Amino acid sequence: MFWYTLLWSVHFICAVQYIFLNISLSIVYKSPEYESLGFDLTVERLVSIGYPQELLGFVYDPTFPTRGLVFDTMYGNLLKVDAYGNILVCAHGFNFLPDTRELYPNKFIQRDDTERFYILNTLFNLPETYLLACLVDFFSNCDRYSSCETGFKDGDLFMSFKSMFQDVRDAVDWVHFKGTLKEKTVENLEKYVVKDAKLSLLLSRMNEVAKVFLATNSDYKYTDKIMTYLFDFSHGPKHGTPHRPWQSYFDLILVDARKPLFFGEGTVLRQVDTTTGRLKIGTYTGPLQHGIVYSGGSSDIMCDLLGAKGKDILYIGDHIFGDILKSKKRQGWRTFLVIPELAQELHVWTDKSCEHLDSSSNERPDISAIQRRVKKVTHDMDMCYGMMGSLFRSGSRQTLFASQVMRYADLYAASFINLLYYPFSYLFRAAHVLMPHESTVEHTHVDTDTESPLATRNRHCVDCKDIDCKRNQLTRSISEIKPPHLFAQLPQEITHCHDEDDDEEEEEE
């Protein structure tokens, strides 16, 4: 039952004392309905500031974009890259470029050039990604405009791809913070938000083993409407139990978090008047109180209120940068990354139609023929995910997004509801990953002295008796002035400490 799969990328123990849950709308919205709404509103905003009316004819296509793409603001290309910046796929508008060496001589980009390259990593970036492709394709092919290498011209007017990109970014921000996106969402919650009765059951079980906190970037009024809808069932956690208000499932509720700023200097911690939704004046300096809704603050303030350490906290979020990377690097929190696309990725990966897509042959094939077949098979499988291929791979190469997941997420799954199918005492540990020399070298005895002169660098093939003799001579010759330790003693116990969490678990039991 792969729908309930939890995947772990590094060592992790699910025995935490605090669970920080970021239930943002990006985790619970319906796709592609919500993305289409954001796309339409952003296009309307662009038209209102002077972009061509023809753009209103575009309709959001969920099969085109995927997360983790990079937009090159110089040439207007959408790039799919690996962890090192090597280009895997390049699209200019809707046109996929087979050869990119003219623009990128080494088929490589400097990812740290943030002035030029923008990573579209979040779920909210999906409509933006497709809109950028629509705009580049429109201006590159419309007769009224002449294409340039770094933009397009309309008579004496020049628009660079960088300016176009900034207009799109500003329009997206306007839609989210000043536009009608939230209003239209609340007007039709059934259309845009996924409701799961198992949510209350999971939270009630979490309450039994840990303190549970809610953190969101949204304001209280909007959060209250979304959460009220999510918990709008006639029963409580189980059938036959009374209904509970959503606030009762959380030990602390934090709105207006302003992540990723929350994981740095943060903002002033204030208290929310839940009747009016307004903030009370002054900074909150009291102790943690159940039932109080807070606004702002920072991760450091929260840890101080709780008396919690990084490894005691499990943070559940969907934003690889704003949630997972920041909480991991700055606080050392345990991390659970929600990747909704994983359900489709697993479906394609396990689908029977892809079962024999391995280009195997019992006869010695012509190498050119097998290469053509591999390319076709790779393309066919990529297209099962969408036009930009898998979120995690391009052929056999891992994407930038995949490498970030492996590096920063302790756990990841299509939904945090999957935690319901594991006991909270469950130990997650990633499989041992072999380095190439460990996985390919045969374990046979070799006389290293005759095999290579470099064998003298082996720290375990020295004559221990000879060393002990030299140490005794050295000790006698400097008997008058002797440091506390002349040499290290051979350890008699395990020296590595990366399993210390396991030991602490056993001591507590």
N, C-alpha and C positions, 0 to 999 in steps of 0.2 A: 504494500500500500504506500506508494511513493508520495501520495498527497500529504502524508503525515511525517515526512522525512525531516529530520534535523541533521544538518551537516556541520562538522566542526573542522576548523582549519588549523587550530593550535590547541595545545593542552588546555583543558578547561574543566572546572568542577562546578556543577550546578548546586552549590550549597552556600548560597549567599544570604546575607542578612537583610539586604535592601534591594528592591527591584524598582528601578527608575523607568517608567513606561512613557514613551513619547507617542501618544496617540494623535498624530497629526492627521489631517484629512487625506494626505497622500497615502496613508496606510489603509484607510477604510473606503476610499472612493471607488466608484465603479468605472472600469475602463472598457471601452474608450469614450463613454458618455461624458465623463468629466473633462477629459482631455479635449474633446471636441468643443465643449463649452468654452474652455480657456482659449482655444485656438480662434474661435469665432469672435470672441470679445477683443482679443489682441489685434486681429485684422481690422475690426471696426475702429479701434483706437488709431491704428496707423492711417487709415483712410481719413479719419477726422483731422489729422495733422498734416494732410496734403498728399498722401500716397495715392496712386491711381485707383479709381473705382473698380477696375477689373479684378482687383485682389479679392473683392467680396465673392467672386465666383469660386474661389478655392474651398475645398471641403477636406477636413482632416482625414488623412489616411493612416491608420494605426499600423499598417504593415511596413511602412517605410522607416520610421525612426527607431533607434534603440538607444539606451542610455550609454554613457561613457564615450560618446563621440567627441571629437575636438574640432572646433570651428577655427579655421585659419582666416583671421580678419584681413590679411593682406590680399589673398587670392580668392577668398570667398568659397573655399572648399570645406566640405565635411570630411573629416579623416577618422578612420578607425585605426588605432595604433596599439602596439603592445606595450609592455611595462617599460621598455627602454626607448620608446619613441619611434620605433620602426613602423613605417606605414604599411598597413594590411589592406585597407580599402580606401579609395579616394573618390568622392562624388562632387561634381560641380553642378549644383542644381539637381536635376533628375538624371544627369548624365554621369555614368560611372567611367572614370578614366582608366584605361588599361595600362598606360605608361605615365608615370609621374616624375620621371627623372629630369625632365626639362625644368619643372618647378622645384623639385626636391632632388638634387643631384645624387644624394646618397639614400634616397627613399627613407629619410630620417628627419625628425623635427626635434628642436630643443624644447622640451616640455616646460622647462622653467622660464621660458620667455612668455610670461603671462600677459605682457602688453600685446602680443600678437596672437597667441593661442588661448582659446577659452574652452575649458572642459565642461561639457553638458552632462552632468553626472546624476541629477536628481529626477524623480518622477515628474516634477513640475516642469522640467526642461524638455519633455517629450514634444508637446505642441510647439514649443519654441524652436526645437530642432527641425521639425517639418516645415515650419513657417520660413526659416532661413533658406531651406532648399527651394521652397516655392518662390521666394523673392529673387534669389539668384537665377533660377531658371526663367522667371518672367522677364527680368531685365536683360538677360543674355539673349533672349529669342524674340522679344517684342520689336517690331519694325521701327517704332518711335525712338528707340534708344540704340546707341552704338556701344558695343562692348569694348572695354579696355582691360588690360591685364589685372589691374587692381580695383576696377569698378566699372562704371558705365557713364555715358554722357547723354544729355538731352539738350541738343543745341550747344549753347555756351555754358551750360550747367554740368558740373561733374559731381558725381556721388561715389565716394569710395565704399568698398565693402565694409570697411571699418566703421564709417559713419552709419551705414545701413544697419550693421550689427548693433551699434549703440542705440539706434532708434528702436529696434526690436526689444532690446534689454529694458529700455525706459518704458516702452509700452507694456511689457509683461509686468513690470513693477507697478505701473499705474493700475493695471487691471486687478492686481492682487491687493493693493493697499488703498486705492481710491475709487476703483471702478465698482461694478455691480456683480462681480463674481460670487462673493459671499452671499449677497442678497438673493441671487438667482438659485444658488445652491440650497439655501434654506427654504425657498419657495417650493422646491421639488426634491426633498430629501430622498424619497423613495427611488427617484431616477438616478441620483448621483452618489448615494452612500450605501455601502454594503452593511447589512445588519446580520449579526450572527449570535444566536442564543447561547452559544458556548462561551462567549466572552465573560458573562457574569459568573459562570461556573469556574472558569480558569482563574479569575481574579479572587473568587472566594477561597479557592484552594491555595493561592499565593498568600492570602491573608493569614493562613494557618501556619506558614513557615517563615514568613518575612514581612517586613514593612513595605507597603506598596505606595509608590508616588507617581503622580501624573505631571508631566511637563509638556507644555505646548507653546508655540510662538503666537497663537491666536489670543484675542482678548476674551474676557470672561463671558460676555453675552453670547458670542458666536460659539465658544466652547460648550456652554451650557445647552444650547440648542442641538448641537451635534451629539453630545453625550446623552442627552435626554432621549433622543431618537434611538441611539444604539442600545439603550437599556429599556426600551419601550416594549416590555412583555408583561403579560398578566401575572406571571409567576416570578419567583426569585431565581437563585442559582440553579435550583432543581424544580421540576414540576411538583406542585403541591406545597412549595414554600412561598411565603408572602413576598410580594414585590418590594424591592429596595431601591431608594433613589441612588443615582449613579455616584453621588458624593460619598456614600457610605462604604464604597469599595476601596477608598484611598485614604492613606494616613496623612498625606500631604498633597495639595493641589497647587500647581504653579502655572500661571498664565503669563503672557507677554515675556517669555523667557529670552527672546532675541538671540537664539542660538545662531551662529557659533560664538557670539560675544559672551554668552552665558558661561562658556568654558574658559574664558580669559578674565578680563577685568570686571565683566558683568555690568549690572546697573543697580540702582537703589532698590532694596527690598521693601516693598510696600504691601499693605493689606487691602483687599478688595471688599467693598460693600456689596454683598451678593444680592441685595434687594434692588439696587439701582445699577449695579455693574461698574460704578465709578470707583476710583482709587481714593483711599483715605489719605489725608495729608500726613507728611512726616515719614521717617524711616522706621520700619518695624525692627525693634530691638529685643522683643520678648522671646520666651522659649517656644519650641515647636508645640502647636496646639492642633488637636484633631478637629476637623470641621472648618478651620479657617482657610480661606483661599488667599494665596500670596501672588504678588506680581513682581516680575523682574528678578533681581538678585543674581547670584552666580553659583557655580558649582562649589567653590570654596565655602561660601556662606552656608549652602545646604549641608555640606559635610560637617561643618562646625555645629550646626543645629542638631544634626543626627549623632555626632560623635563617631562618624563612620570613616573607614579607610578605603582607599581605592579598590582593593581586591574584595571588599565586602559588598560591593555594589555591582549589580547586573544592570546595564543600560540597554534598553531595547529601542531601536530607532531604524529609520529607513534611509537616512541621508548619509552617504559614505563619508562626506567631508564634514558637514555641520554637526553630525551626531557621533558617528563611530570613530573617525580619525581623531577628532578633537578630544573626545572623552577618553580615548585610549592613550594618546600621547601626552596630554596635559595632566590627566588625573590617574591614569593607570586602572581605570574601571574595566570590569568585565564587559564584553560587548556582544550584542545579539543584533545582527543586521537583518532586517526584513527585506526580502527581494521578491516581490509579487510575481515577477517574470519567471521565477524558478519553476513554477508549476508547468508552464508551457515548455520550458527548456527540458524538464524531465520527461514530459510527454513525448517530445520529438526524439529524445535520446533513447527511450524505451519502446518507441513505436515499431511495430512489426515490419512496416515498409522500409525501415532503415536498418533492419536486423543484419542483412547481408551486404551492406554498403561498405565492404572492406577491401574491395579490389583484389581478392585472393585468387590464386590460380595454382593448379597442380603441375602445370607445365612451365618450363622456362620461357617467360614471355619476352617479346621484343620490348626493349626498355621504352621506346617512344610510345608504343601502344599503351603500355601500363601507365605511363605518365599522363596520357590523354584521358584514360579512364579515371585515374585518381582525381584529376582536375574536374571531370564531369560529376563524379560522385561527391566531391567536396562541395561543388556548386549546388547540386541538388539538395544536399543536406542543409547547406546554409540557407537556401530559400525556404526551407520548412520553418525556419525561425522568423523570417521576414526579409525584406530587401537588403537590409544591412547585416544579415546573418545573426549568429548567436551573440548574446550579451557577453558571453564568457570566452568564446573562441572564434578564430577565423582559420578554418582548416585545423591544423594541429597546433597553432600558435595561440597562447593565452592573450587575452586583451588586457588593456590597462585597467579596466574595471575589475576584471578577474584577479589581477595581481593585488589590487587594493583590498579586495575582499579577503584574500588569503593572508594579507599582511596585518590587517587591522581588526577583522571580525573574528571573535572567538567562536561564535556560532552564527549560522545563517540559515534561513528557511523562507518559504514563500509566505508564511504567516506566523506570527508569534503564538497563535492559537495552537500550533503544533506542540507547544510545551505541555498541553493538556494530556498528551499520550505518553509522557515520561514521568516517573516518580521524581520528586524534588531532591531526592538523595542520589540521583543518577550521576555517574561519573562519565564525562565526555573526554575522550583523548584521541587526538589525531593519530592516524597510522604513521609508523616510523617511515620517514622519507629518506631513501638511500641517495647518496651522492653518486655521480656516474662511476667513479673508481670503485665504489662499494658494490654496485649492482652489476658491473660488467666483468670484473676480474675474477677468474676462477680461484677457488680457495685450495691451492695446491702448494706443497712445500717447495721452496726455492732456496738454494744456497746463495744468500745475498752477497757474501764475500766475493764469490766468483761472478755473480750476475752483474754487479755494477760497483764502481768505486764509491758512488754516492751512498752506498749502504753504511758507510762509516757514520753517517748522520743519524742512524737509527739509535735512539736513546736507550734501547733495551738490549743491545747486543754488546755492551761494554763489559769488561772484566771487573766484577764487583770487588773481588779480593784485592786486585791491584789498587783500586780507589781507596779501600779501607786502609791499606798500608800507607798510602800517601797522606791520608787524613791523620793517622796516628803520628807520623813524622812531623806534620805541620803543627799539631797540637803541642808536641814536646818542645818545638823550636820557639814557640811564642808563649811559653808558660807564664811569663811575667805579666804581659798585657794581653788579655784574651777577651774578645767580645762575647756577649751572651750566647750567641749561636754561630758556629763556624760554617755550618752547612745545614741544609734541610733534611729532616728525618723522613724516611719513607712512610707515607700515611698508612695507617692500619685499618681505617674505616672509609666509607664512601665519602668522597670530597665534594661531589656536585650537589647543588642545593635546589635544582629546579623542580624536585618532587616534594619540596618542603610542605606544600599545601596538603599533600596526601597524608604526611605525618601528623599535621595539625588536626586533620579530620579524625585520624585514629585516636589521638589523645583525647579529643572532645568526646568521642564515643566511650 
